[in-house]
């Protein structure tokens, strides 16, 4: 039995000579429903049996009063059958008690009529009459046992008045020859009542189990409904979180993007030593904010499903060397030792995603290590390689080994100190590993450090390491059209492009850009994703390319991280950069587009444009 489920009713044994009490309303309503289903057939059978007995008594013994008795029986049965249909709510909990008492009284009357025929016509001098009367009374009692035992008082109401007169008839003879019948008749009554009690108990148990099943099903439906509501609420919360992250990321990227461009221009001016020091602090703060936003972007890309691995054979050692040059100074600044175990392994995977996984794991190790250091190693097996990041940090309790891979989950940072990151690094690591069809495992204990591992297959062919045969075109004299509705962005971008010797024109909307085309033919277009009039940079590019009659190379610059935005731009085959854009990144993107455009027909350049994700 589950907690809260209805318990089967306590079975009440009856004492002979006293009718048992009716059960509680809910149970009684179910009992009467069982009886009500067969009541009409029972009354019809009772009436037919009465007429059969009356016909036999009339023909064999000349008992003319038997026929009026049969008519009286038929009238009572008909009234009982049709009268019950007029009782409103007879099968409800409120009306079951009245129905049961009325049916008990009716069956007592019917049983009394059967007992009356025994009292009047049981002629012991006529064995045929005795056999006929006893057989029909016994048969009707057996039928009553099957039909009315669901409610014990109703069944007993029929048994006693129908059988006791038979017993009195044998007692009244005073003849010892009828002693077996005198003793057997009350025994038959007792047996009937015992069977009726057992059947009643079985009916109670069955009904109680049915109630329990109904309650359990109801509870299961409620729990399922609550689970569905909880799932819907979780999905809505997740959607709201994604919308919030995308909106907050976009709104924060706008000023940071402009700030970065202005800092580059400011750095090119003459500054004294104090001003140069302040500029370095500003750049460091801007870089930290950009790093956190890029982390949010990486997480949004994983949720959007736009991160597609591009596996190839690559040597791991150059990547480890690059990461060592970047992170070793950070470790030294914290008094830690950064070590890399050299390897000759050539792996098969996406080196960009592998780098991002290692970058997050290494940064996490340095962040949570107070003494000792971090080791990055690679162990070759027969068909694969195990890449490992060891640290001597605070360690992770076993109970949290899975929780740390959830987004925004951090150890030892209840105050949410942003210097310790956002808690997205390991969530990104797990998502990237899953994208490459591998898994990051963890071995750690509090105070004993941690080791993160992931497997990659070995590549059997060594990749060719040759420099690109195509020289990168310089940007001198490159005609660039910038479309952005933010004046600060247009001013800063214009200044940056001018410093690269580009010829730049700016427009604040799609209509303004079309006007510029009357006197300016761009070789490159830089467009913000969100423009005025609910238009997008992607839509503006389509119109501009139609006007020019050629697929001009273009880059969409956006602060959006929403999944639908990312999918739309990727599907359009246009290059993509995310705010805040680092000048070196923008320069590299423009150069790559120009290089690709030079290698292709002008009409197909845009379709072949690569995607740059900052």
N, C-alpha and C positions, 0 to 999 in steps of 0.2 A: 504493500500500500504506500502510495506517495503521500507526503505531508499535504494536508488540506483536502485530500480526496474523501468523498463521503464514505463512511463506514457502514458495513452491512448492519441492518437493524438487529437488535438482540431478539433471539427467538424466544417466544413465550409459550411454554407448554401449558395445556389446558388441564383443568381438573374435571373429571367426569361429574356430570350433574350440573356443571356451570358452563355457559357459553363463553368462549374466549373473547377478549375485547378486540375491537377493530384496531388495525394498525394506524400509524401516523398518516396524515392526509396524502403526502406525496406517494408513499408506497401503496396506500389503499386505492388511489386513483389508477395506478398501474394494474393492480389486481382486478379491479372491476372492469378495466378495459379488456383483460384476457377473458373474463367471463362473458362480457357483452358480445364478444365476437361470435360465440357459439350459442348464445341464449335463444335466438329465434329457432334454430334447428332443434334445440332441446325441447322447446315448448311444442313444436310440431310433432316430435316423436312421442312426447308425453300424451298428447291428444289422440294420436293414432293408437297407441298402446291401450288407452282407456276404452276406445271404441272396440278394439279387438277383444278385450276382456269382457266388456258388456255383451258383445255378440255371443261369446262362448257361454257366459252365464245364462243368457236368455234361452239359448237353444238347448243347452244340456240340462239345466235345472229349473227352467221356468221362472227365473228371477227377473220379473218384468221391471223392477225398480233399478236394475243395472243400467238401462239405457238413459234414464234421466240423470243418473250419477255421471255417466260418460259425457253427457251434454254439459253438465255443470263443470266438469273438468276441462272441457274444451273452451268454455266461456272464460274460466279463470286464466287458462293459458293464453288465450287471445288478448284478454285485457292486460295481462302481464307483459306480453310482447309489444303490443302497440302503445300501451300506456307508458312504457319506459322511454319511448321515442319522444314523448311530449315533455320529458323532464329536461329543462334547460341546464346545460353545463353539468350533466350527470357524470362525465368522465374527467371533470376538472378537480383540482384539489379541494376547492370550496364545496363542490356538490357531491363528491364521492361518498361522504359519510351518509348523507340522506339516501343516496341511491343504494348503498349497501344495506342500510336498515330496511328500506322498502323492499328490496329483493329478498332479504331474510324472512320478512313477514309473508311475502308472496309464496316462497317455497315452503314455509311452514304450513300455509294453507293447502298447497298442493300435496305436500307430504301427508297432511291430515286426511285429505280425500282418499289417498291410497290406503292409509291406515283404516279409514272408514269401511272401505270395501272388504278388508280382511275381517273387521268386526262384524259386518253384516252378512257376508256371504261365504266365510271360510267354514264350510260344512265338512267336519272330519269324517262323516259317514260316506262322503263322496270323494274318493281319492283323486278322481279327475279334476274336480273343482279345486281341491287343495293344491294339486300340482300346478294348475293354471294360475291361481292367485299368487302362490309363493314364487313361481318363476317370473311373473311380470313384476312383482314388487322387488325381487332380487335384481332383476335386470335394470329396472329404473334406478335402483340405488347405486348399481355399478356405473350407470351412465352419469348419475349425479356426482359420483366420485371423480369421474374424469373431467366433467364440465365445471363444477362449482368449487373444487378443492383449492383453487387459487386464493380464495378468501374463506378461511376455515369456518367462521360463524355462519356464512351462507350455506355451506355444505351440511353442517350439523343441524341447521334449521330444517332441512329436508329429512335427514336420516331418522331422527328421534320420533317425529309424529307418524312416519310411515312404517316403522318396524316395531315400535313398542306395542301397538294394538295386536300385531301378530303374536307376540310373546304372551300377551294377556289372554288371547283366544286359546292358546294351548294350555295356559295355566288354569283357565276356567273349566276345562274338561275334567280335571281331577283324575284322569286315567294315566296309570304309570306307563302304559304303552307309548304315550307321547312324551315321556321324560327326555329322550334324546332331542326332540324338537324344542321342548321347553328349555333345555340347557344350550342347544345350538343357536337359537335365535339371538339371545343377548350376546353370545360369543361373536356372532356375525356382525352385530352392531358395533361391538368393541373393535373388531378388526377393521371395519369400515372407517371408524373414527381415527384409528392409528394410521391407516393408509392416508386418510385425508390430511392428518397432521403432517405426515412426511412429505406429501405432495405440496402442502402449503409452505413447508420449510424450503423445499426445493424452489418453489416459485419465488419466495422471498430472496433467496440467494441469487437466482437468475436476474431478478429485477434490480437487486442491489448492484450486481456486477454491470448490468446495463447502465445504471445511473453513473457508476464509477467510470465506465468507458466514455459515456457522454461528457462527464466532467473532464476526463483526461483529454478527449478530443477538443473540447472547448478551450482548455488550458493550452494545448498544443497550437490551436489556431491563434489564440491571443499572443502566445510567444512568437509564433511565426509572423504575425502582424507587427508585433513590436520589433522583431528582428528586421522585417522589411522596412519599417519606419526608420530604424536606426541606420540601416544600410543607406536608405535614401538621404537621411540627414548627413551621414558621413560623406556620401558623394557630393551633396550640396556644399558641405564644408570644404571638401577638397577642391571643388570647382571655385568656390569663393576665395580659397587660398591662392589658387593659380591666378585668378583675376587680380587679386590684390598684389601678388608678386609682380605680375606683368605691369600693372599700372604704376606701382611704386618704383619699379625698375626704370620704366620709361621716364617718369617725372624726374627721377634723380639723375638719369643719364644726360638729360638735356643740359643742365648747367655744368655738369662735370665735363661734358664734351666741349662746350665753349671754353671752360676754364683751361682745359688742356691745350687747346689751340692758342689761347692768349698767352699761356705760360711759355710756349715755344717762341712766340713773337717777342715776348718780354725778354727771354734769354738771349735773343740776338742783339739786344740794345746794350749800351754801355752802362754797367752797374758797378757801384763800389763794393768793397768786400762785405760790408754789413748787409747790403741789399742782396748780394749774391747768396749769402747764408740764409736769409729769409726766403729767397726763391727756392733754395734746396729743401727747406722745411715744407713749404707749400707743395712742391712737387711730390715730396714723400707722403704727405697727407692725401693728396689727390690720387697717388698711386695706390695707397691702402684702400681708399674708397672704391677705386676702379677694380681692385682685386676682389673685394666683396661682391660687387655687382656682377663681375665675371663669374663668380661662383654661383650666384643666383641664375645667371644665364645658362651655365652648364647644366644645372639641375632642371631648368625649364626645358632645355633641349631634350634631356632624357625623358621627361614626362610627355613631351610632344611626340616622341618617337621619330625624330628627324636625324638622330645620330646613326649613321650607317657605317659600319666598319669597312675599311678598304685594305684587306690583308695583302701582304707581300712579304718577300724575304728581306730581312734587314739585320744588320749587325747590332748587337746590344751594347757593345763596349762604347762606341761613340755617344750613345744616348746617356750611358752612366757617367761618362766623362763630362758631358754638358751639364748634367744635374749636379755633379760634384762642384763644378766651377760656380754654380749658382748658389748652392746651399751651404757649402763649406764655410764661406765667410759668415753666414748667419749663425751657424753652429759655433764657430770660434768666438763670435761676439757674446754668446751665452755661456762661454766656458766649456763647451762640449767638443768632443772629437767626432769628426765626420770621416768615415772610411768607406772605400769602395773596393770590393774584391774584383780584380780584373778577370775578364772572361773572353773566350774566343767564340762564344756561341753565336750562331746565326739562327734567328727565330723566324717563325711565320706568323704574322699578325699585323695589326694596324699600329705602326710606330707612334702615331700621334696619340692614339688612345692609351697605349702603354705608357707613354710619357706622362699623360695626364693622371693616370692611376698612380704612378710612382711619385709624381709631384705632390699629390694629396697625401700619400702615405708618409713621405719624408717630412713634409711640413707638419703633419700631425705628430710624428715622432719627436721632432725638435721642440714643438710647442709644449709637449707633456713630459719632457725629460729635463730634470734639474741637475743631474750629475751623470757623468759617463759619456755616452755618445750614441751615434746612429751608424748602423752598418747596412750597406746595400750589397747584396750578393746574388749569385746565380749558381744553381746546382744542376748539372746536366745529368739526365737519366737516359734510358735507352732510346726512347722515342720522343721525349719532351724535356722541357727545361723548367725548373722551379725558380721563380724570381722571388726574392725575400727581402723584407725591410725589417731589420732588428733595431730595437731601442732599449735603453736601460731606464725607461721612464717609470711612472707611478704604477703601471700595470692596471689591468681591468678585471674586476670580479667575474667569476664564471657566469653569474646570473645575468650579467649585462653584455655577454659576448654577442648576442643577436641584437640587443637594443641599440648598440652604438652605431649600427648600420641604418637606423631609422633617421629620417630627416629632422634636423634641429635638436637632436639628442646630443648632449655634451656631458662629460664627466668633470666634476669639480668646478663647475661654473654656474652656481645657482643665481649669481647676480647678473648673468648674461653679459659678461665683460666682452665687448666686441673685439678687443685685442686678441681674444682667444678664438676668433672666427665665428661663423654662424651655425656650426654644427651640421653642415651639409657635405663636408669633405668625404666622409666614409659612405654616405648615401650615394654620392656621385661615383665613388670607387666601385661600389657594388653594382650600380646600374651600368657602368662602362664594362665591367667584367662580364656581366650577363649579356651585354650586347655582343661581346666577342666570344660568347659561349664558353666561358670559363667561370671560376668561382674563387672569391677571395676567402681564405681561411685564416683563423686567428688562434694563436696559442699565447696565453697570458695569465699572469697571477698577480695579485696586488703586491707592490713593492719589488717585483722581480722582472719588470719590463714586459715587452710584447714583441711578437714576431708575426708579421702579415705575409702570407704566401699566395701566389697564384701561378697556375700552370699555363704554358704556351708550347705548342708543338715546335719541334726543331725543323728548320728548313734544310733540305739536302743540297740545294744549289746556292752558291755564294753570289750575292747581288753585285752587279757591275757598278763600280763607283767612278763614274766619269763625269766631268763637268759638263754643264749644258752647252751644246754646240751653238745655241742661239744666243747672241749677245742681247742684253737688256737695253731697250731703247731709252735714251734719256728723255726727260720731260721738258726740255727747253722748247718754248714756242708751242706747247700742246694747248689746244683750245678746249677749255673745260667750261661746261654749263652747270652751275650749282643751283638746285631748287630746294628752298627751305623757307618755311613761314616764320622762322625765328630770326630776327634781325641780327642778334648777337652772333648766331651761328654763321650767318652769311658773311658778316664782317670778318670774323676770325678765319673762316675757310678761305675767303678771298685773300687775306694776308698770307696765309700759309702757302697757297698755291702760287702767289706772286713770288715768294721766297724761293720757289722751285723753278722760277722763270717760265711759269705757265701764263697763258692769256686767259683770263677768267671773266665770265659774265654771271650775274646772279639774278634769280627770279624768286618771288615769294609765293607763286601759285602756278597752276598749270596754264591758265590764260596768259599770265605774264611771261611764262617761258615760251609760249607760242609766238608772242609778240617779239621776243628777242631773236627768234629764228629768222625774222625778216632781214636782219643785218649781220647775223652771226651764225656760222655753221660749226657746231661743236664736234670735236673728235672723241670726247669723253663726257659722260653725264653723271653727276653725283646728285642723288635725289633723296630727300627725307621720305620716310614711309608715310607719315601722316601729313597731309596738306590741307589747305583750306577747302571749304565747301564739301567736307566729307569725302574728299578724293584721296587717293593714295599715290605714292610715287610710282608704283608699278603701273597703275592706270595711266598716269601721265607719260610714262615711257612708251606705252603702246601708241598713244596719240602722236607723240613727237617723232617716233620712228616712222609712222605712216606719213607724216608731213615731210620728213627728209627723204623718204623712199629708201632708207638703208637702216640696217640694224647697228646703230651706234653702240659701242661698248658702254656699259653703265654699271653703276654700283648703287644699291639701295643701302642707305644708312638709317638705322632704326634703334630706338630705345625699347621697343616692344620685345617681350619674351613670351607672349601668349602663344599657345600651341598652334592655333589657327593661323596666326600671322606668320610663324616660321614655316608652316607647311605651304602657305600661299606663295611666299617668295621663292622657296626652294622649287616648287612646281613650275614657277615661271622661268626658270633657267637663268636668272639674273644673279650677279654676284651680290653678296650680303656682308655688311659690316655692322657691328653693334657699338652703340655709344657707351661710354666715351671712347672715341677712336684715337689710338696712339698714332702720331704722325708717321713713324716708321712703318707702321702697319698699313696705313693708307697709301704710302708711297709704294710699298711692295705690291699691294693689290692692283694699283693702277699700272705698274710696270708689267705685272703678270698678264693683265688683260690686253695690254698693247702687244706683248709678245705673242699671245695666243691669236690675236686678231691678225697679226702679220703673217702667221703661219696658215691661216684659213682664208677662204673666200669671204669677202665682206658680208655677203648675205647670210652666212652661217656663223659669223663671229659671236653674235649674242647667244645663239643656242648652245654654243660650246663653252660659254663663259664659266669659269670655275666658281665655286662658292667659298668665300672667305668668312669664317666665323671668328669674330674677335671675342 
